[in-house]
């Protein structure tokens, strides 16, 4: 039976003037409001998209490679490589494996995955079950952070009746870091939804300790569309090197599906906006591009490299003329600091300190205060249990580079006279989750082959900033302004080995270890 060609991932409410694209997907559509768009139940889903084909694991990998399917949750990792890695992991784990759908959107500027799960949940489930069937996985787990999304997905599961493998949805704590891979699998496994801080790939050890294929909501929906269309059909829209469509959240409130390669200014016009003072691409771990660049920028991975930007989770945030860029940046920086998982000093102490220093500078703290902001950024970079400190520092650095005159005028006490309108949305947050209690010595990170010289390593998930290590091995461990070691990995000369071993034994948090040389 030939399935009807799915015209779009999401049905449309409005039909604005189209961006040029091909008929298999139709023109880009604006979703006028999540509460106004009807939900597609199982019958409506099958009527629109038809039945789901079956693919072998080799066919699944080939399809993902032929359309260059990438993860749509932030990093943009090639899906085919994920599948191959999970297959290898399952071969070593007696065929045990799982599928995880990351349906969390802890960032207030993102709504696209929420839109999918509220209004087209069966398309997401199709993609997850297709992958599970291809790999022979025993479980499909969907993690969400909103009760309305939980109810929508559970209804979709109920509408399908009994299925194999096991299919379930779980409500997790709504925090920015919930979507980090290890936090997602930990939460779905019944533990705390916190990043592990250890370099263990989910393809090796994910949900309940088994190899896990983990990707976000839109990725699985795209897979379901591609499986029905085939690689050639899927490639009839978008760019030759980046085929297909992508979902974007514009201004934190509107979701639009567009082909890769669409001009950014066309997307903004579709939503009744312009670039304003600049556009933040990729959300709160993203990059600002100027209004001039926004006129020529196109939305593709390759094109955005010109501006040192990435699509990330698909957030597009124009900054209107009537708001204060410096104030908006401080507001987001403070929110990001409050969203720490509370696991490591560079995040739980460093990010609020960075936000406070930025606030001081914007309130007239002078050039010295701006210099101190740079120092605070350096103090948190590459030192967290997850990417949250790095992403927050990158956001602040991008804002400083995009609006240098704004920050200089504020630092010198002149200001801009504009209010902070909340163009960059933030939300309230839940109380910090308690840090996990260590039950064993931390595993060594999965890094490339160790260099000949031994190294002293710090596990950020355990370090509590006692500072004793700096006293025991002076010259090797140097503390940053927050009282935590500046580096997570330090070269260890042979003459300092005995003192380093003493520091390992004396560390109250068991956060140190010596990595042997060749």
Buried (B, 14 or more C-beta within 10 A) or exposed (E): EEBEBBBBBBBBEEEBEEBEBEEBBBBBBBBEEBEEBEBBBBEBBBEBBBEBEEBEBEEBBBBBBBBBBBBBBBEBBBBBBBBBBBBEBBEEBEEBBBBBBBBBBBBBBBBBBBBBBBBBBBBBBBBBBBBBBBBEBBBBBBBBBBEEBBBBBBBBBEBBEEEEBEBEBBBBBBBBBBBBBBBBBBBBBEEBBBBBBBEBBBBBBBBBEBBBBBBBBBBBBBBBBBBBBEBEBBBBBBBEEBBBBBBBBBBBBBBBBBBBBBBBBBBBBBBEBBBBBBBBBBBBBBBBBBBEBBEEBBBBBEBBEEBEBBBBBBBBBBBBEEBBBBBBBBBBBBBBBBBBBBBBBBBBBBBBBBBBBBBBBBBBBEEEBBEBBBEBBBBBBBBBBBBBBBBBBBBBBBBBEBBEEBBBBBBBEEBBEBEBEEBBBBEEBEEBBEBBEEEEEBEBBEEEEEEEEBBBBBBBBBBBBBEBBBEBBEEBBEBBBBEBBBBBBBEBEEEBBEBBBBBBEEBEBBBBBBBEEE
